[in-house]
Amino acid sequence: MRPKAIEDKSYWLKHVENYKASGLNKNRYCVQHSVSYHKFLYWFDKLTSQSSSSRTVRKAADQANQFIKIKLNSEAKQISGSAKPLCILELKQGHRLLVHNEAILEKLFLLLSE
């Protein structure tokens, strides 16, 4: 006889995450993982309805393809193609962010180091 798992918040959070990644419906997931359907529904609703900003920020930071939204100052000037950038940030799909201003470069380093 296998020992009973401790059914605390972390236990159910793991099941909710696994369920979301499984592609199964809730009932099928519970059957395949020997989980109480009614307990799963309770914890699923409880865990997915929590919308604390800190949890959202942590989750976003964990995602590898997450981007930082950058707003350009209205005073930003068009830099000619001949000016050599201080930094080039290579992004997905061939996009590039060229930084020509030292103050902006320092802010970018601070953002990326957080």
C-alpha positions in Angstrom: 0.0 0.0 0.0 1.5 3.3 -1.0 1.6 6.2 1.5 -1.0 8.9 1.2 0.2 12.1 -0.3 0.0 15.3 1.7 -2.8 17.3 0.1 -1.7 20.8 0.8 -1.6 23.9 -1.4 1.6 23.0 -3.1 0.3 19.5 -3.9 -2.8 20.9 -5.6 -0.9 23.7 -7.3 1.3 21.1 -9.0 -1.8 19.2 -10.1 -3.3 22.4 -11.5 -0.1 23.2 -13.4 0.1 19.6 -14.7 -3.5 19.6 -15.7 -3.1 22.8 -17.7 -0.1 21.3 -19.6 -1.8 17.9 -20.1 -4.5 18.9 -22.7 -7.0 16.6 -20.9 -10.3 17.7 -19.6 -10.6 17.9 -15.8 -12.4 14.7 -15.3 -10.0 12.7 -17.4 -7.0 14.2 -15.7 -8.3 13.3 -12.3 -9.1 9.7 -13.4 -5.6 9.2 -14.9 -3.9 10.7 -11.8 -6.1 9.1 -9.1 -7.2 12.5 -7.8 -10.5 13.3 -6.3 -12.5 15.2 -8.9 -14.4 17.3 -6.4 -11.2 18.2 -4.4 -9.5 19.1 -7.7 -12.4 21.4 -8.7 -12.2 23.1 -5.3 -8.5 23.7 -5.5 -8.5 24.6 -9.2 -11.1 27.4 -8.6 -9.3 28.5 -5.5 -5.8 28.6 -7.1 -6.8 30.1 -10.5 -9.0 32.8 -9.0 -6.2 34.2 -6.9 -4.8 37.2 -8.9 -2.2 38.7 -6.6 0.2 40.9 -8.6 3.3 39.3 -7.0 2.3 35.9 -8.2 1.6 37.2 -11.7 5.0 39.0 -11.8 6.8 35.8 -10.6 5.0 33.7 -13.2 5.9 36.2 -16.0 9.5 36.3 -15.0 9.7 32.5 -15.2 8.5 32.4 -18.8 11.5 32.3 -21.1 9.8 34.3 -23.9 8.5 37.1 -21.8 9.4 40.6 -23.0 9.7 43.9 -21.2 7.4 46.6 -22.5 9.5 49.6 -23.5 8.0 53.1 -24.1 9.8 55.6 -26.2 10.1 59.1 -25.0 8.2 61.6 -27.1 11.5 63.5 -27.5 13.2 60.5 -29.1 15.1 61.4 -32.2 15.6 59.3 -35.3 19.2 58.1 -35.3 20.9 57.9 -38.6 22.0 54.5 -39.8 25.7 55.6 -39.6 25.7 56.2 -35.8 27.2 53.3 -34.0 24.9 52.0 -31.2 26.2 51.4 -27.7 24.2 48.2 -27.4 22.2 45.9 -29.6 19.6 43.7 -28.0 18.7 40.8 -30.4 15.1 39.7 -30.0 13.0 36.9 -31.5 11.9 37.0 -35.1 14.8 39.1 -36.2 13.9 42.2 -34.2 16.7 44.3 -32.7 16.8 47.1 -30.1 19.6 49.6 -30.8 20.6 51.8 -27.9 22.5 55.0 -28.6 22.0 56.9 -25.4 24.1 56.1 -22.3 21.3 56.9 -19.8 18.9 54.6 -21.6 21.6 51.9 -21.7 22.1 52.1 -17.9 18.3 51.8 -17.4 18.2 48.8 -19.7 21.0 47.1 -17.8 19.1 47.7 -14.5 15.9 46.2 -16.0 17.6 43.2 -17.3 19.5 42.5 -14.1 16.4 42.4 -12.0 
